[in-house]
Amino acid sequence: MSLPEKLLKDEWDHGEGDHRIEHLCAMNPDMNDRLAKLALRFISEKGLSQEFADLLDEIEVIVADDDTPSP
C-alpha cells in the first residue's frame, strides 16, 4: 500500500512516538480544531518540501478518482 493510501485510511498503524500528536489532540479538543490551520502556517513558514508536495499531488489524484462517479 502506498503512503498516500495509508494516510487516507480511517485507521492508521504507527509507532509509539507517532501517538504524540493524537494524544495532544485527544487531551485538548481546541488543539484538534486548530491543527489544520497550524499545519498550514507551519508549512508556509518552513516551506513545502518536494516530497510532501508530491505526496499531496498523489492524494489529490486518489481522492479525485474516488469522487468520480462510475458509469
C-alpha positions as CSV (number, residue, x, y, z in Angstrom):
1,M,0.0,0.0,0.0
2,S,1.4,3.4,-0.9
3,L,1.9,6.2,1.6
4,P,-1.0,8.3,0.3
5,E,-3.3,5.3,0.5
6,K,-2.1,4.6,4.1
7,L,-2.7,8.3,5.1
8,L,-6.2,8.3,3.7
9,K,-7.3,5.2,5.7
10,D,-9.6,5.8,8.6
11,E,-7.4,3.6,10.8
12,W,-3.6,4.0,10.9
13,D,-0.9,1.7,12.3
14,H,2.0,3.6,13.5
15,G,4.7,3.6,16.2
16,E,4.5,4.8,19.8
17,G,6.2,8.1,19.1
18,D,3.6,8.9,16.4
19,H,0.9,8.9,19.0
20,R,2.1,12.2,20.4
21,I,0.0,14.4,18.2
22,E,-3.0,12.2,18.5
23,H,-2.7,12.3,22.3
24,L,-2.2,16.1,22.3
25,C,-5.4,16.5,20.2
26,A,-7.4,14.0,22.3
27,M,-6.5,15.7,25.5
28,N,-7.1,19.2,24.1
29,P,-10.1,19.3,21.7
30,D,-9.4,23.0,21.0
31,M,-6.0,22.0,19.6
32,N,-7.7,19.4,17.3
33,D,-9.8,22.2,15.9
34,R,-6.7,24.4,15.3
35,L,-4.4,21.7,13.9
36,A,-5.2,22.2,10.2
37,K,-4.6,26.0,10.4
38,L,-1.4,25.5,12.4
39,A,-0.1,22.9,10.0
40,L,-0.7,25.2,7.0
41,R,1.0,28.1,8.8
42,F,4.0,25.9,9.7
43,I,4.3,24.8,6.1
44,S,4.1,28.4,5.0
45,E,6.9,29.4,7.4
46,K,9.2,26.5,6.8
47,G,8.4,25.8,3.2
48,L,6.8,22.8,1.4
49,S,9.3,20.0,0.8
50,Q,9.2,18.4,-2.7
51,E,8.5,15.1,-1.0
52,F,5.4,16.4,0.8
53,A,4.2,18.3,-2.3
54,D,4.4,15.1,-4.3
55,L,2.5,13.3,-1.6
56,L,-0.3,15.9,-1.7
57,D,-0.4,15.6,-5.5
58,E,-0.8,11.8,-5.2
59,I,-3.5,12.2,-2.6
60,E,-5.4,14.6,-4.8
61,V,-5.4,12.1,-7.6
62,I,-6.7,9.3,-5.3
63,V,-9.4,11.5,-3.9
64,A,-10.4,12.7,-7.4
65,D,-10.6,9.1,-8.6
66,D,-12.8,8.2,-5.6
67,D,-15.1,11.1,-6.3
68,T,-15.5,10.3,-10.0
69,P,-18.9,8.6,-10.5
70,S,-18.8,5.1,-12.0
71,P,-20.8,4.7,-15.3
